[in-house]
Amino acid sequence: MMHQDRIHRWCASAVAPGLLFLESIAPLQAALPSDPAPPATWPQPYKVENDKRAGLLTLSTPYYQVQHDLKHGGAICNIRLTHGTATNLLAVPLETRVRDEHDTSFSDLNDQSARIKRTRRDLTEIVTVSARLLDERGRAAGVRVKTTYEYHWGYLKIHKEFTRSSAGFQAREVCAISTVLSPPLADYGYREGLSEQEKAPPFSFGSCVWGKCGPGTPSAPVVKTRYVPRYVLFANAGVEGLEWFVSSDLAQWESRLPGRRGQGQFLIQPSQGPPGIAWSVSPWQSAEAARPMPKTWVLDYYLGIPIVDGRARKPWLHASFNRNRGDWVSPAQVRQWAESGIQTVHCHNDGDYYDDGLFWRDGSYPPYPDMDKYDQVIAECHRAGIRVATYFSNKELHPSTKEFQQHGLEWGRQNAKGNLQHNFFRGTNEFGVQMCLRSGWLVFLKKSIDRVLTNHALDGVYYDWNVALLCDNPLHEAKPGAPAEGHWDIDELLNLMEWTRRRVGPGGLVIVHNTTTPMFATENFADDVVANEWGYGKWNQNGPELKDLPLEWSLVGARSRGVISYGQLDSNSPRRLHRLFALEALLSGVTPWPASAETFDLYSILKPIGNVESFRFADWRNQAVAVHGTRCAAATYSRPGESFILVGNMDDKAQQVRLAIHPGHLPFPLASPTQAIIFSQPGLSTAALDVAKLTTEGVEIHVAADSAVLIRIR
């Protein structure tokens, strides 16, 4: 944990100059992006500014900026999203430190003369910093840390190399990253670093453990574990966030210094000075014993930054199809899809659902004897203005394929005993065998995807199992004949996502499914995200409150999100719960997946807005609208000159809701609004509201049970 006195000293000496510098440059552009700009999913070059007077190196895109403090070890001192709310996601810079046997801490932030080098490879900016680790009086530990930052689109790949020159240095702690995050980043999720050695189930999926922390949650438990997590996410829900995760080589973090697992420390706890969330990751930490630090120690990890483009998300209405015993989708069905608002579809036929033996076995091609019918469906969808993708599993290869028979054991994801995991449907119908991308499987998967995209007029892909998973196959590690130390395939997953975006192009379609394991870095390359499939309780009675929805429900609003209803709802669930599911999704800026009849009914209230992407959305947590009623909430769509307020009633009875709008707190503030009208279903009839009362003490409006109304103010 960073010592509080050092935090205060740094804030006094370094934060103020940084803030002055931020005020001296042109403000980040928070206006909505113009249509001719490349989509936010398409990688673009960084803009680099080196202010030698202020000692700040700034790398920025239209969506975020990152600053290095060249007078304090070259450490990252500022991360800011263009369309976020915080001027800095970091209350304290990202520190690297070691602690000796006398409990003296030596930090890179104390080096005022770090060596900085910058190069470029294609679109990737590379910043290399070499800093000494010094104590607060400037005494050296005899340890230098060389950090290489590779700036990719939406994430940084960071290579940190400790070099010990002092033979006698004994370490009680080696801390790779320590900081205090901005107070709004109070929601967190992390994927534990446990393995079968700690009794984790073989082939554990590693879903996120969710929680909340910060000055506003004094009763929140401190997170403290001896095992370095594989992934950590912090979020100001619906607005902005930051993530950290380790590279594919897990042994760097788990066994290099102590020689055995579970000797580090991962910590999340509230901080009071400065206010925020204290967070640190140490692969080695001991309160009792110091150990000789290795002469060299390499750690690789990532920082992921969500690419938020400031636009409201158009409701994502999606459908799927398959061969269905040869009863392919008819032109009439495609027309009906288009008329109902369906924008995208995908072919999903990864199992023998109809017991006829005709399904798309993962890794096989061609899947059907009548591929001409498949092409006809694609053509009909395009005529109707619907984009089409096809399902691929990033982890499954069907055992009937020659590739599995030749390479299954070589590519497969193995547990500690060397077993492979087979995925079954209804006990006998096999989807496929789990593979690991840290093998030749990645090369074959790309070829398989490219083969399908080349032979058919598809718009893009739908990726299932779009997640990195733990694997113990020794063939995937560069130590022939030695037992596996453990790895996961995150480096390779990022490689696949970047390749996919290049393959489909800036206007192509990329849909990813990553339930319980959201990730900014991979989602940045996707157009749409499917989430929320399992891991959460069934809805009953009135369903959960909006505040109790999982973080991944809408995450930070960076991508169109489809929240899966099955699992929480089933065929026996009352239709009212299906309507509540759609209403809570509507107020969160996401869409039920698949879209239900209730979805089409409720979401029609948005028609008066027109092109929602010309607005900025703020969900039910916004501070611009005060709502008083039973189980009521409001979301906003805002642009210069006008805003729409969506008011939802999640109670089973109609009620009079008292509503007050604070125009100055809207995403695009309204100085002196002069008109307000209300749209209500059915028929979207309108009525005028007293705008003076609406923007002061408030007015009462009628909202039907399990429904919503829309108000326009300008």
C-alpha positions in Angstrom: 0.0 0.0 0.0 1.4 3.4 -0.9 2.3 5.4 2.2 -0.2 8.2 2.9 2.5 10.8 3.7 4.1 10.2 0.3 0.8 10.6 -1.4 0.3 14.0 0.2 3.8 15.1 -0.8 3.3 14.0 -4.4 -0.1 15.7 -4.6 1.5 18.9 -3.4 4.5 18.9 -5.6 3.2 17.3 -8.8 -0.6 17.4 -9.2 -0.9 21.1 -9.1 1.6 21.7 -12.0 -0.1 18.9 -14.0 -3.5 20.6 -13.5 -2.1 23.9 -14.5 -0.8 22.4 -17.6 -4.2 20.8 -18.4 -5.8 24.2 -18.0 -3.2 25.8 -20.3 -3.9 23.6 -23.3 -7.0 23.5 -25.5 -9.8 21.5 -23.8 -10.6 18.1 -25.0 -13.3 18.2 -27.6 -16.5 16.9 -26.0 -18.8 17.6 -28.9 -20.4 14.7 -30.7 -18.1 13.2 -33.4 -18.9 14.2 -36.9 -20.2 11.5 -39.3 -17.3 11.6 -41.8 -14.8 10.6 -38.9 -13.7 7.0 -38.9 -15.7 4.8 -36.6 -14.5 4.4 -33.0 -13.8 0.7 -33.7 -11.2 1.5 -36.4 -7.6 2.1 -35.2 -6.2 5.6 -35.8 -2.8 7.2 -35.1 -2.0 8.8 -31.8 -1.2 12.5 -31.5 1.9 13.0 -29.4 2.9 16.2 -27.6 6.1 16.7 -25.5 5.9 19.7 -23.2 9.5 19.9 -21.9 8.7 22.9 -19.7 6.0 21.1 -17.8 7.7 17.8 -18.1 4.7 16.1 -19.6 4.4 13.7 -22.5 0.9 13.4 -23.8 -0.5 10.8 -26.2 -4.0 11.2 -27.3 -6.7 10.0 -29.7 -10.1 11.7 -30.3 -11.5 9.5 -27.4 -8.9 9.6 -24.7 -5.5 11.0 -23.6 -2.7 9.6 -21.5 0.1 11.7 -19.9 3.5 10.7 -18.6 5.1 12.8 -15.9 8.8 13.1 -17.1 9.8 14.7 -13.8 8.5 11.8 -11.7 9.9 8.6 -13.2 8.1 9.0 -16.5 5.1 7.4 -14.8 1.6 7.7 -16.2 0.0 10.5 -14.2 -3.2 11.3 -16.1 -5.8 9.2 -18.0 -8.8 11.1 -19.3 -11.7 10.2 -21.5 -12.8 12.9 -23.9 -16.5 12.0 -23.3 -16.1 11.1 -19.7 -16.7 13.3 -16.6 -13.4 13.0 -14.7 -10.5 15.3 -15.6 -8.2 12.5 -14.4 -9.1 8.9 -13.7 -6.0 8.8 -11.5 -5.8 10.6 -8.2 -2.2 9.4 -7.9 0.2 8.4 -10.7 0.8 4.7 -11.5 3.7 3.9 -9.2 6.2 1.1 -9.4 8.1 0.4 -6.2 10.2 -2.1 -4.1 10.4 -2.3 -0.3 13.5 -3.5 1.4 14.1 -5.5 4.6 14.0 -2.3 6.7 10.5 -1.5 5.2 12.0 1.4 3.2 10.1 2.1 0.0 11.9 2.9 -3.2 9.7 4.4 -6.0 10.1 5.4 -9.6 8.1 8.6 -8.8 11.1 9.9 -6.9 13.4 9.8 -10.0 13.4 13.3 -11.5 15.8 12.4 -14.3 14.4 9.3 -15.8 15.5 8.5 -19.4 12.8 8.7 -22.0 12.8 7.3 -25.5 10.0 7.4 -28.1 9.6 5.4 -31.3 6.8 4.4 -33.6 5.8 1.2 -35.4 3.0 1.6 -37.9 0.2 3.1 -35.7 1.7 1.9 -32.5 3.6 4.6 -30.4 6.3 3.1 -28.2 7.5 5.0 -25.1 10.4 3.5 -23.2 11.2 4.9 -19.7 14.3 3.9 -17.6 14.0 5.0 -14.0 15.8 4.5 -10.8 13.9 3.4 -7.7 14.7 6.0 -5.0 13.4 6.6 -1.5 12.0 9.9 -0.4 15.4 11.3 0.3 16.8 10.3 -3.1 18.8 7.3 -1.9 19.0 4.5 -4.5 17.9 0.9 -3.9 20.3 -0.3 -6.6 17.3 -1.3 -8.7 16.4 0.2 -12.0 13.1 -0.4 -13.8 12.8 -0.1 -17.6 9.2 0.2 -18.8 8.2 -0.1 -22.4 4.7 1.2 -23.2 3.2 0.1 -26.5 0.2 2.4 -27.3 -2.3 0.3 -29.3 -5.9 1.3 -30.1 -7.8 1.3 -26.8 -5.1 -0.4 -24.8 -1.4 -0.2 -23.6 0.8 -3.2 -23.6 3.4 -2.7 -20.9 6.7 -4.5 -20.5 8.4 -3.9 -17.1 12.0 -5.1 -16.5 13.5 -4.8 -13.1 17.4 -4.9 -13.0 19.2 -5.2 -9.7 22.7 -3.8 -9.5 23.1 -4.1 -5.7 23.8 -7.7 -4.8 22.7 -7.2 -1.3 19.2 -5.9 -1.9 16.6 -7.8 0.0 13.0 -7.3 -1.0 9.9 -7.5 1.2 7.8 -6.3 -1.7 7.9 -5.9 -5.4 4.9 -3.8 -6.5 4.3 -3.5 -10.3 1.5 -1.0 -10.0 0.0 1.1 -7.3 -2.3 4.1 -7.4 -5.4 5.8 -6.1 -8.2 6.0 -8.6 -10.7 8.8 -9.0 -13.7 8.3 -6.5 -16.3 7.8 -9.2 -14.6 4.6 -10.3 -16.3 2.8 -7.5 -17.6 -0.3 -9.2 -15.1 -3.1 -9.8 -14.8 -6.6 -11.1 -11.8 -9.0 -11.0 -11.0 -12.4 -12.3 -9.3 -14.4 -9.6 -5.8 -15.8 -10.0 -6.7 -19.2 -8.6 -5.8 -22.5 -10.2 -6.4 -26.2 -9.5 -3.7 -26.0 -6.9 -6.0 -23.8 -4.9 -8.9 -26.2 -5.5 -10.4 -24.1 -8.4 -12.5 -26.4 -10.6 -10.7 -27.8 -13.6 -11.5 -25.7 -16.7 -12.8 -22.9 -14.4 -14.3 -20.1 -16.5 -13.1 -17.4 -14.1 -16.1 -15.1 -14.1 -15.6 -11.7 -12.6 -16.1 -11.2 -8.9 -18.1 -7.9 -8.6 -18.0 -5.3 -5.9 -18.1 -1.6 -5.0 -15.5 0.4 -3.1 -14.7 4.0 -2.4 -15.3 6.9 0.0 -19.0 6.6 -0.6 -19.1 3.0 0.4 -17.5 2.9 3.9 -19.0 -0.6 4.7 -17.6 -2.2 1.6 -15.1 -5.0 2.4 -11.5 -4.5 1.6 -10.3 -6.8 -1.2 -7.0 -8.4 -0.2 -5.6 -11.6 -1.6 -2.2 -13.3 -1.9 -3.0 -14.3 -5.5 -2.5 -11.8 -8.4 -5.7 -11.6 -10.3 -5.7 -12.1 -14.1 -8.0 -9.1 -14.7 -9.3 -6.1 -12.9 -11.9 -3.5 -14.0 -12.9 -0.3 -12.4 -15.9 1.8 -13.7 -18.0 4.8 -13.2 -21.0 2.8 -14.4 -22.5 4.0 -17.6 -19.8 6.7 -18.0 -16.1 5.6 -18.0 -13.6 3.1 -16.7 -10.2 1.6 -16.7 -8.9 -2.0 -16.7 -5.7 -3.9 -15.9 -4.8 -7.4 -16.8 -1.7 -9.7 -17.0 -0.2 -11.1 -20.2 -0.4 -14.7 -21.3 2.7 -15.8 -19.3 1.2 -16.2 -15.8 4.4 -17.6 -14.3 5.9 -14.1 -14.4 3.4 -13.1 -11.7 3.0 -16.3 -9.8 6.3 -18.0 -9.1 9.3 -16.0 -10.2 10.6 -14.7 -6.9 9.0 -16.8 -4.1 9.2 -20.0 -6.1 5.6 -20.9 -5.3 2.2 -19.4 -5.8 0.3 -17.2 -3.5 3.1 -15.0 -2.2 1.9 -11.7 -3.7 -0.8 -9.2 -2.7 -3.7 -7.7 -4.6 -5.4 -4.9 -2.8 -8.5 -2.7 -3.3 -9.6 -0.4 -0.4 -11.0 3.1 0.1 -8.5 5.9 0.3 -9.1 9.2 2.2 -6.0 11.1 1.3 -6.6 11.7 -1.5 -10.2 10.5 -1.7 -10.6 7.5 -4.1 -9.9 3.9 -4.4 -6.5 2.6 -3.5 -5.4 -0.3 -5.7 -2.1 -2.2 -6.0 -0.7 -5.4 -7.4 2.4 -6.9 -6.0 3.7 -10.3 -7.3 5.9 -10.6 -4.1 4.9 -9.2 -0.7 5.9 -10.3 2.8 5.4 -8.7 6.2 7.9 -11.1 7.8 10.7 -12.1 5.5 12.8 -10.4 2.9 14.3 -12.3 0.0 17.1 -11.5 -2.5 15.6 -9.9 -5.5 16.5 -11.6 -8.8 19.1 -9.8 -10.9 16.4 -9.4 -13.6 12.6 -9.8 -13.4 10.2 -9.2 -16.3 6.5 -8.5 -15.9 4.1 -8.0 -18.8 0.6 -6.5 -18.4 -2.0 -4.2 -20.0 -4.1 -1.2 -19.4 -7.4 -1.1 -21.3 -9.3 2.2 -21.9 -12.9 2.1 -23.1 -13.3 4.0 -26.4 -16.5 6.0 -25.7 -17.5 8.1 -28.7 -20.1 10.2 -26.9 -23.0 9.0 -29.0 -26.3 7.5 -27.7 -26.7 3.9 -28.8 -29.4 3.1 -31.3 -31.4 0.2 -29.8 -29.7 -2.9 -31.2 -32.4 -5.2 -32.5 -31.0 -8.5 -33.6 -32.2 -12.0 -34.7 -30.5 -15.3 -35.6 -31.2 -18.1 -38.0 -30.0 -21.6 -38.9 -30.6 -24.4 -41.4 -33.7 -25.6 -39.4 -33.9 -29.0 -41.1 -33.6 -27.3 -44.5 -36.5 -24.9 -43.8 -34.3 -21.8 -44.4 -35.5 -18.3 -43.6 -38.1 -17.2 -46.1 -38.1 -13.8 -47.9 -41.3 -13.0 -46.1 -39.6 -13.6 -42.7 -36.7 -11.3 -43.7 -39.2 -8.6 -44.7 -41.0 -9.0 -41.4 -37.6 -8.6 -39.6 -36.9 -5.4 -41.5 -40.4 -4.0 -40.8 -40.0 -4.6 -37.1 -36.7 -2.8 -37.0 -34.2 -5.8 -37.0 -30.8 -4.4 -38.0 -28.5 -7.4 -37.8 -28.8 -11.2 -37.9 -26.4 -14.1 -37.7 -26.3 -17.7 -38.6 -26.1 -19.7 -35.3 -26.1 -23.5 -35.8 -23.3 -24.9 -33.6 -25.2 -27.9 -32.3 -27.5 -30.7 -33.7 -30.6 -29.0 -32.3 -32.9 -30.9 -34.7 -31.2 -34.4 -34.5 -30.7 -34.5 -38.2 -26.9 -34.4 -38.2 -26.9 -31.1 -40.2 -25.3 -28.3 -38.2 -22.2 -26.1 -38.5 -19.4 -28.1 -36.7 -16.9 -25.6 -35.4 -13.8 -25.6 -37.7 -15.6 -27.4 -40.6 -16.4 -26.2 -44.1 -18.7 -26.4 -45.9 -21.2 -27.1 -43.1 -24.3 -27.8 -45.3 -25.1 -29.6 -48.5 -27.2 -26.7 -49.6 -24.9 -23.7 -49.1 -26.7 -21.9 -52.0 -29.7 -21.5 -49.6 -27.4 -20.0 -47.0 -26.3 -17.4 -49.7 -29.9 -16.7 -50.6 -30.7 -15.8 -47.0 -27.7 -13.4 -47.0 -28.9 -11.8 -50.2 -32.5 -11.4 -49.0 -31.2 -9.7 -45.8 -29.1 -7.3 -47.8 -32.0 -6.4 -50.0 -33.9 -5.6 -46.8 -31.1 -3.5 -45.4 -30.1 -6.1 -42.7 -26.5 -6.9 -42.1 -25.4 -10.5 -41.7 -22.7 -12.3 -39.7 -21.9 -15.9 -38.9 -21.1 -17.6 -35.7 -17.6 -18.7 -34.8 -16.4 -20.1 -31.5 -13.0 -18.8 -30.4 -12.5 -21.9 -28.2 -14.3 -24.8 -29.8 -13.1 -27.2 -32.5 -15.4 -30.2 -33.4 -13.7 -33.6 -33.0 -15.1 -34.8 -36.3 -12.7 -32.4 -38.2 -9.4 -33.5 -39.6 -7.7 -30.6 -37.8 -8.8 -31.9 -34.4 -7.7 -35.4 -35.3 -4.3 -34.1 -36.3 -3.8 -31.3 -33.7 -6.4 -31.7 -31.0 -3.9 -32.6 -28.2 -1.4 -30.1 -29.5 -3.9 -27.1 -29.6 -6.3 -28.2 -26.8 -6.9 -26.4 -23.6 -5.8 -28.9 -20.9 -6.3 -29.0 -17.2 -3.5 -29.9 -14.7 -4.0 -33.7 -15.5 -3.6 -33.2 -19.2 -7.3 -33.7 -20.0 -9.3 -31.9 -22.7 -12.7 -30.3 -22.1 -15.5 -31.4 -24.3 -18.6 -29.2 -24.5 -21.9 -31.1 -24.8 -25.5 -30.2 -25.5 -28.1 -32.5 -24.0 -25.4 -35.0 -23.0 -24.7 -36.6 -26.4 -24.6 -33.7 -28.9 -21.1 -32.3 -28.9 -20.5 -28.6 -29.7 -16.7 -29.1 -29.7 -13.5 -29.4 -27.7 -12.0 -26.4 -26.0 -8.9 -25.1 -27.7 -6.3 -22.5 -26.5 -5.4 -19.5 -28.7 -1.8 -19.7 -27.5 -1.2 -22.5 -30.0 -1.6 -23.2 -33.7 -5.3 -23.0 -33.1 -5.1 -19.2 -33.6 -3.6 -19.6 -37.1 -6.2 -22.2 -38.1 -9.1 -20.2 -36.6 -8.1 -17.1 -38.7 -7.9 -19.3 -41.8 -11.2 -20.8 -41.1 -12.8 -17.4 -40.6 -11.2 -15.9 -43.7 -12.4 -18.9 -45.7 -16.0 -18.3 -44.8 -15.8 -14.5 -45.3 -14.1 -15.0 -48.7 -16.7 -17.4 -50.0 -19.8 -15.7 -48.8 -21.1 -12.1 -48.9 -21.2 -11.7 -45.2 -20.8 -8.3 -43.4 -18.8 -9.8 -40.6 -18.6 -12.2 -37.7 -20.2 -13.2 -34.4 -17.6 -14.5 -31.9 -18.7 -16.8 -29.0 -16.4 -17.7 -26.2 -14.6 -14.4 -26.8 -12.6 -14.7 -23.6 -9.1 -15.7 -22.4 -9.0 -18.9 -20.3 -6.5 -20.6 -18.1 -4.7 -23.5 -19.8 -2.1 -26.1 -18.6 -1.0 -27.5 -21.9 2.9 -27.6 -21.7 3.1 -27.5 -25.5 2.0 -23.9 -25.3 4.9 -22.8 -23.2 8.5 -22.4 -24.5 10.0 -25.1 -22.2 9.9 -28.4 -24.2 9.6 -31.4 -21.9 8.9 -29.4 -18.8 5.5 -29.4 -17.0 3.3 -26.4 -17.6 3.6 -23.4 -15.3 0.2 -22.1 -16.4 -0.9 -19.6 -19.0 -3.9 -18.0 -20.5 -4.4 -16.8 -24.1 -5.1 -13.0 -23.6 -2.2 -11.9 -25.9 -3.6 -14.0 -28.6 -7.2 -12.9 -28.1 -6.2 -9.3 -28.6 -4.3 -10.3 -31.7 -7.4 -12.0 -33.0 -9.6 -9.0 -32.3 -7.2 -6.6 -34.1 -6.9 -9.0 -37.0 -10.7 -9.3 -37.2 -11.3 -5.6 -37.4 -8.7 -5.3 -40.1 -10.3 -8.2 -42.0 -13.9 -6.9 -42.0 -12.8 -3.3 -42.5 -14.0 -0.1 -40.8 -17.6 -0.6 -41.9 -17.7 -4.4 -41.2 -19.7 -6.1 -38.5 -18.1 -7.5 -35.4 -20.3 -9.0 -32.6 -18.8 -10.5 -29.5 -20.2 -12.6 -26.7 -18.3 -12.4 -23.4 -20.8 -13.0 -20.5 -19.4 -12.3 -17.0 -16.0 -11.4 -18.4 -16.4 -8.0 -20.1 -13.2 -6.4 -21.4 -12.7 -2.9 -22.8 -9.7 -3.8 -24.8 -11.5 -6.5 -26.9 -14.9 -4.7 -27.0 -13.2 -1.6 -28.5 -12.9 -3.5 -31.8 -16.5 -4.7 -31.7 -19.7 -3.0 -33.0 -22.0 -4.9 -30.6 -21.6 -6.9 -27.4 -23.8 -9.8 -26.1 -23.7 -10.1 -22.3 -25.5 -11.2 -19.2 -26.3 -14.7 -20.2 -25.7 -16.6 -17.0 -24.3 -16.2 -13.5 -27.2 -14.0 -12.2 -30.3 -15.0 -10.3 -33.7 -15.5 -11.8 -36.1 -12.6 -11.8 -39.3 -12.9 -9.7 -42.1 -10.7 -8.5 -41.0 -7.1 -9.3 -37.5 -8.0 -10.6 -34.4 -6.2 -9.3 -34.0 -2.5 -8.7 -32.0 -0.7 -11.3 -29.2 -0.2 -8.8 -28.9 -3.9 -8.3 -28.4 -4.8 -12.0 -24.9 -6.3 -12.7 -22.2 -3.9 -13.8 -21.9 -5.7 -17.2 -25.5 -4.9 -17.9 -24.5 -1.6 -19.5 -20.8 -1.4 -18.3 -19.7 2.1 -19.4 -22.0 2.6 -22.4 -19.1 2.3 -24.9 -20.8 -0.2 -27.2 -24.3 -1.3 -28.2 -25.1 -4.0 -25.7 -27.6 -6.9 -25.9 -28.5 -8.2 -22.5 -29.7 -11.8 -22.6 -33.0 -12.4 -20.9 -33.0 -16.2 -20.8 -31.4 -17.5 -17.6 -33.0 -14.7 -15.7 -36.4 -15.3 -17.4 -37.8 -18.5 -18.9 -41.0 -19.7 -20.6 -42.8 -19.8 -17.2 -41.9 -16.2 -16.3 -44.9 -13.9 -16.3 -45.0 -11.6 -19.3 -44.9 -8.7 -16.9 -41.3 -9.6 -16.0 -40.4 -9.7 -19.7 -41.8 -6.1 -19.9 -39.8 -5.0 -16.8 -36.7 -6.5 -18.3 -37.2 -4.4 -21.5 -38.0 -1.3 -19.4 -34.9 -1.6 -17.2 -32.8 -2.1 -20.4 -34.4 0.9 -22.0 -33.5 3.1 -19.0 -30.0 1.8 -19.1 -29.3 2.4 -22.9 -29.2 -1.3 -23.8 -31.5 -3.8 -25.5 -32.9 -7.1 -24.5 -31.4 -10.0 -26.5 -33.1 -11.5 -28.3 -35.7 -8.8 -28.7 -39.1 -9.7 -27.4 -42.5 -8.4 -28.3 -42.3 -6.2 -25.2 -39.1 -4.8 -26.6 -40.7 -3.7 -29.8 -43.6 -2.2 -27.9 -41.7 -0.2 -25.3 -38.9 1.0 -27.5 -41.3 2.6 -29.9 -41.5 5.5 -27.4 -38.1 6.6 -28.8 -39.5 7.3 -32.3 -39.9 11.1 -31.7 -36.2 11.4 -31.0 -35.3 10.4 -34.6 -31.6 9.7 -35.0 -30.6 8.9 -31.4 -27.0 8.8 -32.4 -27.1 12.6 -32.8 -27.7 12.7 -29.1 -25.7 11.9 -26.0 -27.2 9.5 -23.5 -27.1 9.6 -19.7 -28.8 6.6 -18.0 -31.0 6.5 -14.9 -28.0 7.6 -12.7 -27.9 11.1 -14.3 -28.0 14.2 -12.1 -30.2 16.3 -14.5 -33.6 14.9 -13.6 -35.2 14.4 -10.2 -38.0 11.8 -10.1 -40.3 11.2 -7.2 -42.5 8.2 -7.3 -42.6 4.4 -6.6 -40.0 2.5 -8.6 -39.5 5.4 -11.1 -36.4 6.6 -12.9 -35.4 8.8 -15.8 -32.8 8.8 -18.5 -31.8 11.6 -20.9 -30.9 12.1 -24.6 -29.2 15.4 -25.0 -27.8 17.5 -27.8 -27.2 21.2 -28.2 -30.5 23.1 -28.1 -32.8 20.2 -27.0 -33.1 17.2 -24.8 -35.5 14.3 -24.4 -36.3 12.9 -21.0 -37.4 9.2 -20.7 -39.4 8.6 -17.6 -40.1 5.0 -16.6 -42.6 3.5 -14.1 -41.5 0.0 -13.0 -44.4 -0.4 -10.6 -47.4 -2.6 -11.4 -49.7 0.4 -10.9 -50.1 3.6 -12.8 -49.0 6.7 -10.9 -48.6 10.4 -10.8 -44.8 11.0 -11.0 -43.3 14.3 -9.8 -40.6 15.3 -12.2 -38.1 18.2 -12.1 -35.4 18.9 -14.8 -32.2 20.8 -14.0 -31.3 22.1 -17.5 -27.8 23.1 -16.4 -26.9 19.5 -15.5 -27.9 18.0 -18.9 -25.0 16.6 -20.9 -25.6 19.6 -23.2 -26.9 22.2 -20.8 -29.9 24.3 -21.8 -29.6 27.9 -20.8 -33.2 29.1 -21.0 -35.6 26.4 -22.2 -38.9 27.8 -23.5 -40.8 24.7 -24.5 -41.6 21.3 -23.1 -44.0 18.7 -24.4 -44.8 15.1 -23.3 -45.3 12.1 -25.6 -47.2 9.2 -24.2 -48.2 5.8 -25.5 -50.4 4.6 -27.2 -50.3 6.7 -30.4 -47.6 9.0 -29.1 -50.1 11.8 -28.4 -48.5 15.1 -27.2 -49.3 17.7 -24.6 -47.6 20.9 -23.4 -46.0 21.1 -20.0 -45.3 24.2 -17.9 -41.6 24.6 -18.6 -41.1 27.1 -15.8 -42.5 24.7 -13.2 -40.8 21.7 -14.9 -37.4 23.4 -14.4 -38.0 24.6 -10.8 -40.3 22.9 -8.3 -41.4 20.2 -10.9 -44.6 19.0 -12.4 -46.7 15.8 -12.0 -47.1 13.5 -15.0 -49.1 10.4 -15.4 -47.1 7.2 -16.2 -48.9 3.9 -16.9 -47.8 0.8 -15.0 -44.7 -0.9 -16.4 -44.4 1.8 -19.0 -42.6 5.0 -20.0 -43.3 8.5 -21.3 -41.0 10.8 -23.2 -40.6 14.6 -22.7 -38.9 17.0 -25.1 -37.5 20.2 -23.7 -35.8 23.0 -25.7 
